[in-house]
């Protein structure tokens, strides 16, 4: 049967500008460009193009342009071109449609419907260039009160639980070695150390090249328990138990055996070439009590010197789940919204499961406050954080800090072509192919990732100044400094914010 749907993109080449250098052939890992040297003819496989734009950027004469293919089926509001193409693809292959990155359906983005306050006449703003602004954030359990020793009034009598000290309330999200290259992980680890924040290992263990940066790395314990051993747990600054992921709530993970190289095999402690499968549930966790046992087992293994976080996908009953997690002994709960990125996920899961991070933050923060245990644990938000404004709004809704994943990869060069699962990332990020990995220089990647955090941190200080605040702590959970624009009464009630004009 004839494949009767058009390609997504079309590659156009200016024949006058093209010098037949074959650079595009070498740069494209998807085989879009083909040159027959005997016949001296070009063939462009438009159906293979993913619009990563690598060939266009690297063309020495700028002869290449990538455009959305103009040919479409007859328009229909329900049976859209994408719906028809997906059906035809599955009819042809009989397979689940895989994709990457976060939810891309046109659900309401609450961050874009929330606006921040600003000081005017009666409450003067603060100039961050002339006044000190505090972004330092502590992640972990806080005491209800602090007592000092009676003899000198200086030394603490209250025992403080271990906390992570962040110089900016932004961390790099967990992305495992295997799903991304060691060069990408090194870039973020070096940037985290320079800026004074943290990055996550993901569930793939910690490569030996990351050991020098271990005091700025959060290790992860996922359902597959890859590379989980005492040295791994003790080496990192904190431990995160991964229960769920915003991009694919309720299902596990799968790293194909073709990606399990010798180095990944050694790091993950699995046979080379074998599939790394993370089951949907932890097979020793079926209740809050089971989770509590794992939390305290990890604390015991690290002599109670490391905070333990628990990561869950933002789902419908996220508030009572988060309360249970904090009461179970976790020092922080990580909420991952449905716009959170991933290297690979079934499209049906990515686009139709979970809830937005904004409503999850507000619901969890409010519930913890109502139960009087907000100080028992921190809230870390992730899933679709795109800018410093999103960071500020997330903190105002109730988060202590945020993780950024996709934004960090974009800083490293990612163009969000959503083909991470192929392992052919043209930018050397989501790949294990040596020739492609060489395209990402960890030193340059670290510079760019650090610059992103520095820029956002500077903008956060500007935002605080406009609000008349001199510390990020004063913004946390301060929903009175937010207003909703074009939101329903129900949305406003869940978010805990007033409509604009009130």
RODO-2510 file (C-alpha; in nm, 4 decimals, decimal comma):
residues 502
     n   res          X          Y          Z
     1     x     0,0000     0,0000     0,0000
     2     x     0,1287     0,3475    -0,0863
     3     x     0,2368     0,5568     0,2116
     4     x    -0,0097     0,8362     0,1572
     5     x     0,0809     1,1111     0,3987
     6     x     0,3258     1,3942     0,3312
     7     x     0,6470     1,4454     0,5311
     8     x     0,6422     1,6967     0,8147
     9     x     0,9199     1,9104     0,6721
    10     x     1,0737     1,9976     0,3389
    11     x     1,4416     2,0702     0,2820
    12     x     1,5158     2,3502     0,0390
    13     x     1,8633     2,4107    -0,1020
    14     x     1,9778     2,7181    -0,2899
    15     x     2,1593     2,5564    -0,5830
    16     x     2,3407     2,8788    -0,6602
    17     x     2,4855     2,8950    -0,3082
    18     x     2,5549     2,5205    -0,2655
    19     x     2,9228     2,4314    -0,3236
    20     x     2,8774     2,0506    -0,2979
    21     x     3,1030     2,0310     0,0077
    22     x     2,8945     1,7400     0,1468
    23     x     2,8963     1,9010     0,4934
    24     x     2,5217     1,8394     0,5237
    25     x     2,5705     1,4671     0,4541
    26     x     2,8225     1,4405     0,7360
    27     x     2,6237     1,6506     0,9805
    28     x     2,2817     1,4841     0,9486
    29     x     2,2557     1,1581     1,1477
    30     x     1,9110     1,0829     1,0046
    31     x     2,0226     1,0403     0,6425
    32     x     1,8236     1,3272     0,4930
    33     x     2,0935     1,4317     0,2466
    34     x     2,2265     1,1846    -0,0100
    35     x     2,4768     1,2575    -0,2880
    36     x     2,5478     1,0205    -0,5771
    37     x     2,9112     1,0909    -0,6663
    38     x     2,8951     0,8957    -0,9928
    39     x     2,5864     1,0716    -1,1247
    40     x     2,6693     1,3940    -0,9369
    41     x     2,3116     1,4233    -0,8242
    42     x     2,1520     1,5134    -0,4920
    43     x     1,8539     1,3463    -0,3289
    44     x     1,6831     1,4894    -0,0212
    45     x     1,4853     1,2423     0,1891
    46     x     1,2338     1,4911     0,3236
    47     x     1,0443     1,2221     0,5167
    48     x     1,3508     1,1686     0,7380
    49     x     1,3904     1,5345     0,8324
    50     x     1,3142     1,6187     1,1978
    51     x     1,3872     1,9930     1,1727
    52     x     1,6841     1,9816     1,4083
    53     x     1,8396     2,2461     1,1785
    54     x     2,1895     2,1033     1,2224
    55     x     2,2556     2,1000     0,8480
    56     x     2,1277     2,4547     0,8032
    57     x     2,3425     2,5899     1,0876
    58     x     2,6573     2,4103     0,9717
    59     x     2,6254     2,4839     0,5988
    60     x     2,9235     2,7107     0,5162
    61     x     2,7253     2,9028     0,2530
    62     x     2,3890     2,9059     0,4341
    63     x     2,2331     2,7371     0,1337
    64     x     1,9913     2,5175     0,3329
    65     x     1,6549     2,6095     0,4790
    66     x     1,3988     2,3826     0,6491
    67     x     1,0293     2,4589     0,6159
    68     x     0,7062     2,3087     0,7347
    69     x     0,5739     2,0984     0,4472
    70     x     0,2932     2,2946     0,2790
    71     x     0,0949     1,9901     0,1628
    72     x    -0,1823     1,8790     0,3960
    73     x    -0,4984     1,6733     0,3921
    74     x    -0,8336     1,8422     0,3539
    75     x    -0,8884     2,0418     0,6790
    76     x    -1,1090     1,8955     0,9507
    77     x    -1,1458     2,0257     1,3086
    78     x    -1,1589     1,6788     1,4661
    79     x    -0,9677     1,4577     1,2253
    80     x    -0,6620     1,6817     1,2116
    81     x    -0,3595     1,6073     0,9967
    82     x    -0,1704     1,4777     1,3003
    83     x    -0,4548     1,2473     1,4055
    84     x    -0,4772     1,1005     1,0566
    85     x    -0,1033     1,0603     1,0298
    86     x    -0,0827     0,8829     1,3672
    87     x    -0,3585     0,6411     1,2668
    88     x    -0,1904     0,5645     0,9360
    89     x     0,1462     0,5151     1,1078
    90     x     0,0018     0,2695     1,3579
    91     x    -0,1929     0,0889     1,0862
    92     x     0,1337     0,0459     0,9010
    93     x     0,3566    -0,0513     1,1960
    94     x     0,1240    -0,1929     1,4623
    95     x     0,3428    -0,0123     1,7190
    96     x     0,3125     0,2368     2,0004
    97     x     0,4028     0,5880     1,8862
    98     x     0,7126     0,7052     2,0709
    99     x     0,8041     1,0651     2,1283
   100     x     1,0171     1,2821     2,3552
   101     x     1,0178     1,6092     2,5470
   102     x     0,7036     1,7290     2,7277
   103     x     0,3302     1,7428     2,6648
   104     x     0,2657     1,9512     2,3532
   105     x    -0,1136     1,9553     2,3401
   106     x    -0,2682     2,3040     2,3716
   107     x    -0,3742     2,2744     2,7343
   108     x    -0,3912     2,5969     2,9326
   109     x    -0,0492     2,7147     3,0500
   110     x    -0,1147     2,8720     3,3892
   111     x     0,2244     3,0422     3,4079
   112     x     0,1195     3,2514     3,1077
   113     x    -0,2055     3,3487     3,2846
   114     x    -0,0379     3,4635     3,6071
   115     x     0,1167     3,8085     3,6475
   116     x     0,3472     3,9335     3,9217
   117     x     0,2859     4,2365     4,1391
   118     x     0,5112     4,5456     4,1372
   119     x     0,5641     4,8218     4,3922
   120     x     0,4551     5,1761     4,3211
   121     x     0,3952     5,4740     4,5513
   122     x     0,3354     5,3473     4,9041
   123     x     0,5609     5,0406     4,9015
   124     x     0,8926     5,1374     4,7413
   125     x     1,0767     4,8947     4,5184
   126     x     1,4366     4,7917     4,5822
   127     x     1,7251     4,8457     4,3422
   128     x     1,9105     4,5121     4,3214
   129     x     2,2225     4,6879     4,1915
   130     x     2,2511     4,8886     4,5154
   131     x     2,0874     4,6673     4,7768
   132     x     2,1772     4,3087     4,8709
   133     x     1,9311     4,0497     4,7388
   134     x     1,9282     3,7002     4,8880
   135     x     1,8644     3,4031     4,6584
   136     x     2,0208     3,1447     4,8887
   137     x     1,7799     2,8587     4,9510
   138     x     1,7953     2,5632     5,1883
   139     x     1,6276     2,2390     5,0842
   140     x     1,5295     1,9979     5,3585
   141     x     1,3463     1,9628     5,6875
   142     x     1,3362     2,2724     5,9117
   143     x     1,2884     2,2801     6,2897
   144     x     0,9674     2,4192     6,4341
   145     x     1,1755     2,6541     6,6473
   146     x     1,5429     2,7168     6,7187
   147     x     1,6823     2,7077     7,0736
   148     x     2,0228     2,8451     7,1702
   149     x     2,2579     2,7227     7,4406
   150     x     2,1946     2,9107     7,7640
   151     x     2,5603     2,9568     7,8537
   152     x     2,6568     3,1705     7,5532
   153     x     2,3382     3,2331     7,3570
   154     x     2,5255     3,1679     7,0311
   155     x     2,5597     2,7925     6,9834
   156     x     2,2564     2,6047     6,8575
   157     x     2,0873     2,3691     7,0996
   158     x     1,8367     2,2516     6,8361
   159     x     1,9594     1,9738     6,6104
   160     x     1,9253     2,0769     6,2455
   161     x     1,8438     1,8126     5,9848
   162     x     2,0782     1,7968     5,6836
   163     x     1,9853     2,0534     5,4177
   164     x     2,1193     2,1376     5,0742
   165     x     2,2442     2,4949     5,0403
   166     x     2,1643     2,6478     4,7003
   167     x     2,3014     2,9862     4,5965
   168     x     2,0133     3,0097     4,3497
   169     x     1,6769     2,8283     4,3730
   170     x     1,7375     2,6530     4,0387
   171     x     1,8835     2,3048     3,9920
   172     x     1,9482     2,0847     3,6903
   173     x     1,6938     1,8028     3,6649
   174     x     1,7718     1,4312     3,6723
   175     x     1,8703     1,3038     3,3266
   176     x     2,0417     0,9671     3,3293
   177     x     2,3700     0,8621     3,1773
   178     x     2,2468     0,6601     2,8834
   179     x     1,9562     0,8854     2,8003
   180     x     2,2071     1,1699     2,7586
   181     x     2,5805     1,1672     2,6954
   182     x     2,8483     1,1994     2,9615
   183     x     2,9484     1,5247     2,7905
   184     x     2,6031     1,6676     2,8651
   185     x     2,6190     1,5508     3,2262
   186     x     2,9673     1,6958     3,2693
   187     x     2,8490     2,0284     3,1297
   188     x     2,5743     2,0541     3,3907
   189     x     2,7897     1,9221     3,6764
   190     x     3,0580     2,1835     3,6129
   191     x     2,7981     2,4572     3,5809
   192     x     2,6294     2,3471     3,9058
   193     x     2,9599     2,3638     4,0906
   194     x     3,0431     2,7054     3,9489
   195     x     2,7062     2,8587     4,0326
   196     x     2,6586     2,6856     4,3686
   197     x     2,3659     2,4597     4,2921
   198     x     2,3040     2,0915     4,2091
   199     x     2,2355     1,8505     3,9255
   200     x     2,0704     1,5086     3,9299
   201     x     2,2246     1,1842     3,8071
   202     x     1,8965     1,0365     3,6896
   203     x     1,8525     0,6618     3,7359
   204     x     2,1663     0,5629     3,5437
   205     x     2,4211     0,5845     3,8245
   206     x     2,7187     0,8176     3,8528
   207     x     2,9936     0,7970     3,5917
   208     x     3,3456     0,8138     3,7376
   209     x     3,4081     1,1392     3,5477
   210     x     3,1423     1,3012     3,7679
   211     x     3,3133     1,2086     4,0962
   212     x     3,5022     1,5424     4,1246
   213     x     3,1646     1,7196     4,1248
   214     x     2,9858     1,4763     4,3586
   215     x     2,9276     1,7387     4,6286
   216     x     2,7012     1,9161     4,3771
   217     x     2,5205     1,6037     4,2564
   218     x     2,1953     1,4448     4,3770
   219     x     2,1889     1,0689     4,3265
   220     x     1,8689     0,8898     4,2313
   221     x     1,7153     0,5606     4,3377
   222     x     1,4570     0,4443     4,0847
   223     x     1,2575     0,1250     4,0441
   224     x     1,5340    -0,0447     3,8420
   225     x     1,7873     0,0284     4,1197
   226     x     2,0646     0,0643     3,8621
   227     x     2,4070     0,1308     4,0194
   228     x     2,2575     0,1690     4,3668
   229     x     2,5257     0,0736     4,6178
   230     x     2,6652     0,2226     4,9376
   231     x     2,9468     0,4216     4,7749
   232     x     2,7039     0,5720     4,5207
   233     x     2,4644     0,6804     4,7949
   234     x     2,7368     0,8263     5,0147
   235     x     2,9152     1,0069     4,7348
   236     x     2,6308     1,2424     4,6366
   237     x     2,5045     1,5449     4,8287
   238     x     2,1486     1,4107     4,8573
   239     x     1,9360     1,1149     4,7459
   240     x     1,6165     1,1228     4,5440
   241     x     1,3726     0,8308     4,5273
   242     x     1,1994     0,8405     4,1908
   243     x     0,8426     0,7134     4,2098
   244     x     0,7008     0,8841     3,9015
   245     x     0,7822     1,1188     3,6157
   246     x     0,5655     1,3973     3,4792
   247     x     0,6125     1,2993     3,1144
   248     x     0,4939     0,9421     3,1743
   249     x     0,3100     0,8946     3,5048
   250     x     0,2368     0,5389     3,6017
   251     x     0,4853     0,3665     3,3729
   252     x     0,8523     0,2747     3,4025
   253     x     1,1519     0,3376     3,1812
   254     x     1,3356     0,1511     2,9088
   255     x     1,6883     0,2114     2,7811
   256     x     1,7352    -0,0111     2,4726
   257     x     2,0283    -0,2500     2,4745
   258     x     2,1723    -0,0774     2,1683
   259     x     2,2449     0,2223     2,3920
   260     x     2,4046     0,0183     2,6723
   261     x     2,7703     0,0616     2,5820
   262     x     3,0651    -0,0714     2,7819
   263     x     3,0854     0,2476     2,9897
   264     x     2,7104     0,2548     3,0551
   265     x     2,7236    -0,1146     3,1412
   266     x     2,9951    -0,0497     3,3981
   267     x     2,8192     0,2547     3,5446
   268     x     2,4713     0,0999     3,5618
   269     x     2,6089    -0,2392     3,6692
   270     x     2,4206    -0,4345     3,4007
   271     x     2,5453    -0,6510     3,1106
   272     x     2,6627    -0,4654     2,8022
   273     x     2,4005    -0,4641     2,5266
   274     x     2,1140    -0,5633     2,7593
   275     x     1,7939    -0,3622     2,7903
   276     x     1,7767    -0,1510     3,1058
   277     x     1,4133    -0,1798     3,2136
   278     x     1,2700     0,0095     3,5073
   279     x     0,9386    -0,1428     3,6181
   280     x     0,6379     0,0835     3,6660
   281     x     0,6264     0,0384     4,0454
   282     x     0,9048    -0,0182     4,2971
   283     x     0,8441    -0,3800     4,3820
   284     x     0,9127    -0,3118     4,7492
   285     x     0,6811    -0,0091     4,7728
   286     x     0,3060    -0,0601     4,7785
   287     x     0,2158     0,1764     5,0629
   288     x     0,3338     0,4894     5,2435
   289     x     0,4735     0,2599     5,5135
   290     x     0,6834     0,0766     5,2530
   291     x     0,8092     0,4105     5,1221
   292     x     0,8980     0,5207     5,4747
   293     x     1,1069     0,2059     5,5231
   294     x     1,3071     0,2851     5,2086
   295     x     1,3537     0,6488     5,3104
   296     x     1,4962     0,5488     5,6478
   297     x     1,7022     0,2660     5,4975
   298     x     1,8736     0,5235     5,2749
   299     x     1,9216     0,7574     5,5704
   300     x     2,0721     0,4719     5,7706
   301     x     2,3045     0,3822     5,4814
   302     x     2,4343     0,7405     5,4742
   303     x     2,4493     0,7818     5,8550
   304     x     2,1704     1,0432     5,8430
   305     x     2,4057     1,2883     5,6716
   306     x     2,2121     1,3232     5,3436
   307     x     1,8624     1,4619     5,2864
   308     x     1,6291     1,2213     5,1066
   309     x     1,3788     1,3484     4,8496
   310     x     1,0889     1,1676     4,6839
   311     x     0,9886     1,2506     4,3277
   312     x     0,6341     1,1946     4,2040
   313     x     0,4420     1,2875     3,8918
   314     x     0,1833     1,5610     3,9405
   315     x    -0,1452     1,3712     3,9354
   316     x    -0,5041     1,4310     4,0464
   317     x    -0,4627     1,3545     4,4170
   318     x    -0,1122     1,4959     4,4437
   319     x    -0,1713     1,6913     4,7687
   320     x    -0,2573     1,3948     4,9990
   321     x     0,0188     1,1872     4,8333
   322     x     0,2737     1,4620     4,9035
   323     x     0,1557     1,4928     5,2629
   324     x     0,2026     1,1181     5,3076
   325     x     0,5526     1,1424     5,1616
   326     x     0,6551     1,4192     5,3997
   327     x     0,5024     1,2385     5,6987
   328     x     0,6898     0,9235     5,5867
   329     x     1,0182     1,1034     5,6555
   330     x     1,1153     1,2612     5,3223
   331     x     1,3045     1,5894     5,3488
   332     x     1,1542     1,7202     5,0249
   333     x     0,8922     1,6230     4,7720
   334     x     0,9635     1,6737     4,4029
   335     x     0,6569     1,7484     4,1905
   336     x     0,6964     1,6838     3,8177
   337     x     0,4264     1,8384     3,5982
   338     x     0,2915     1,6971     3,2731
   339     x     0,5049     1,9302     3,0628
   340     x     0,8180     1,7711     3,2012
   341     x     1,0604     1,6422     2,9432
   342     x     1,1729     1,2873     2,8723
   343     x     1,4057     1,1111     2,6348
   344     x     1,1395     0,8594     2,5370
   345     x     0,7747     0,8031     2,6187
   346     x     0,4631     0,6672     2,4516
   347     x     0,2878     0,9658     2,2990
   348     x    -0,0429     0,8641     2,4582
   349     x     0,1111     0,8820     2,8060
   350     x     0,3005     1,2038     2,7502
   351     x    -0,0024     1,3924     2,6189
   352     x    -0,2901     1,2545     2,8276
   353     x    -0,1682     1,1786     3,1806
   354     x    -0,0932     1,4037     3,4755
   355     x    -0,1723     1,7651     3,5616
   356     x     0,0040     2,1023     3,5221
   357     x     0,2822     2,1802     3,7680
   358     x     0,1266     2,5136     3,8696
   359     x    -0,1844     2,3607     4,0254
   360     x     0,0209     2,0818     4,1853
   361     x     0,2498     2,3299     4,3619
   362     x    -0,0394     2,5378     4,4951
   363     x    -0,2368     2,2322     4,6108
   364     x     0,0556     2,0696     4,7903
   365     x     0,1771     2,3912     4,9548
   366     x    -0,1741     2,4694     5,0815
   367     x    -0,2330     2,1169     5,2136
   368     x     0,0997     2,1093     5,3999
   369     x     0,0183     2,4463     5,5562
   370     x    -0,3291     2,3330     5,6586
   371     x    -0,1799     2,0293     5,8334
   372     x     0,0852     2,2432     6,0038
   373     x     0,3792     2,0527     5,8561
   374     x     0,5021     2,2860     5,5816
   375     x     0,8373     2,3175     5,7613
   376     x     0,8804     1,9392     5,7660
   377     x     0,9888     1,9311     5,4018
   378     x     1,0645     2,1403     5,0959
   379     x     0,8792     2,1480     4,7646
   380     x     1,0828     2,1196     4,4445
   381     x     0,8901     2,1884     4,1228
   382     x     0,9747     2,0716     3,7722
   383     x     0,8088     2,0232     3,4383
   384     x     0,7937     2,3082     3,1881
   385     x     1,0016     2,5779     3,3637
   386     x     1,1059     2,8025     3,0734
   387     x     1,2280     3,1309     3,2226
   388     x     1,3104     3,3243     3,5381
   389     x     0,9498     3,4473     3,5415
   390     x     0,8287     3,0866     3,5597
   391     x     1,0728     3,0283     3,8475
   392     x     0,9406     3,3312     4,0369
   393     x     0,5781     3,2297     3,9821
   394     x     0,6478     2,8711     4,0905
   395     x     0,8068     2,9965     4,4129
   396     x     0,5209     3,2405     4,4741
   397     x     0,2790     2,9480     4,4359
   398     x     0,4665     2,7596     4,7073
   399     x     0,7807     2,5922     4,5695
   400     x     1,1156     2,6250     4,7484
   401     x     1,3182     2,5593     4,4337
   402     x     1,2832     2,4271     4,0805
   403     x     1,4485     2,1747     3,8524
   404     x     1,5115     2,2637     3,4885
   405     x     1,5707     1,9925     3,2287
   406     x     1,4653     2,0885     2,8774
   407     x     1,5773     2,4483     2,9305
   408     x     1,9212     2,3229     3,0328
   409     x     1,9458     2,1046     2,7221
   410     x     1,8413     2,3952     2,5006
   411     x     2,1254     2,5949     2,6589
   412     x     2,3610     2,3146     2,5512
   413     x     2,2366     2,3308     2,1913
   414     x     1,9198     2,1180     2,1830
   415     x     1,6609     2,2352     1,9295
   416     x     1,3770     2,0184     2,0705
   417     x     1,3339     1,8019     1,7605
   418     x     1,1781     1,5321     1,9874
   419     x     1,3879     1,2471     1,8520
   420     x     1,5927     1,1773     2,1652
   421     x     1,4708     0,8161     2,1705
   422     x     1,6496     0,7413     1,8416
   423     x     1,9890     0,7983     2,0035
   424     x     2,0934     1,0073     1,7025
   425     x     2,0967     1,3531     1,8619
   426     x     2,2705     1,5819     1,6108
   427     x     2,3993     1,8047     1,8914
   428     x     2,5771     1,5331     2,0918
   429     x     2,3353     1,5493     2,3855
   430     x     2,0917     1,2547     2,3752
   431     x     2,3272     1,0079     2,2094
   432     x     2,5990     0,7537     2,2817
   433     x     2,7450     0,7533     1,9285
   434     x     3,1093     0,8669     1,9645
   435     x     3,1090     1,0727     1,6442
   436     x     2,8026     1,2652     1,7625
   437     x     2,9162     1,3018     2,1239
   438     x     3,2265     1,4862     2,0024
   439     x     3,0001     1,7690     1,8902
   440     x     2,9374     1,8733     2,2514
   441     x     3,2371     2,0264     2,4264
   442     x     3,1819     1,9965     2,8045
   443     x     3,3783     2,3151     2,8727
   444     x     3,1647     2,5170     2,6326
   445     x     2,8526     2,3389     2,7560
   446     x     2,9390     2,4250     3,1165
   447     x     2,9917     2,7891     3,0227
   448     x     2,6535     2,8101     2,8530
   449     x     2,4656     2,6242     3,1280
   450     x     2,6262     2,8413     3,3965
   451     x     2,5445     3,1551     3,1987
   452     x     2,1786     3,0523     3,1852
   453     x     2,1625     3,0126     3,5628
   454     x     2,3473     3,3404     3,6200
   455     x     2,1146     3,5270     3,3841
   456     x     1,8010     3,3825     3,5441
   457     x     1,9382     3,4532     3,8922
   458     x     2,0037     3,8156     3,7987
   459     x     1,6494     3,8442     3,6632
   460     x     1,5122     3,6889     3,9827
   461     x     1,6822     3,9663     4,1806
   462     x     1,5231     4,2221     3,9496
   463     x     1,1825     4,0599     4,0051
   464     x     1,2309     4,0619     4,3823
   465     x     1,3337     4,4269     4,3689
   466     x     1,0190     4,5177     4,1764
   467     x     0,8152     4,3348     4,4413
   468     x     0,9877     4,5255     4,7213
   469     x     1,1430     4,2056     4,8581
   470     x     1,5080     4,1444     4,9370
   471     x     1,5032     3,7649     4,9713
   472     x     1,3598     3,4735     4,7777
   473     x     1,2342     3,3336     5,1099
   474     x     0,9872     3,6228     5,1310
   475     x     0,8373     3,5233     4,7962
   476     x     0,7855     3,1557     4,8800
   477     x     0,4143     3,0791     4,9003
   478     x     0,3327     3,4512     4,8793
   479     x     0,0422     3,4042     4,6397
   480     x    -0,0920     3,7494     4,7235
   481     x     0,1786     3,8843     4,4909
   482     x     0,0205     3,6976     4,1982
   483     x    -0,2929     3,7758     3,9999
   484     x    -0,4745     3,5652     3,7450
   485     x    -0,5662     3,6930     3,3990
   486     x    -0,8457     3,5178     3,2089
   487     x    -0,8753     3,2299     3,4556
   488     x    -1,2004     3,0773     3,5783
   489     x    -1,3163     3,1017     3,9389
   490     x    -1,2304     2,7350     3,9882
   491     x    -0,8778     2,7865     3,8521
   492     x    -0,8260     3,0848     4,0820
   493     x    -0,9539     2,8906     4,3819
   494     x    -0,7188     2,5967     4,3195
   495     x    -0,4215     2,8254     4,2602
   496     x    -0,5092     3,0388     4,5605
   497     x    -0,4724     3,3675     4,3716
   498     x    -0,7018     3,6629     4,3115
   499     x    -0,8154     3,7832     3,9687
   500     x    -0,6366     4,0823     3,8165
   501     x    -0,7913     4,4083     3,9351
   502     x    -0,8510     4,2904     4,2927
***
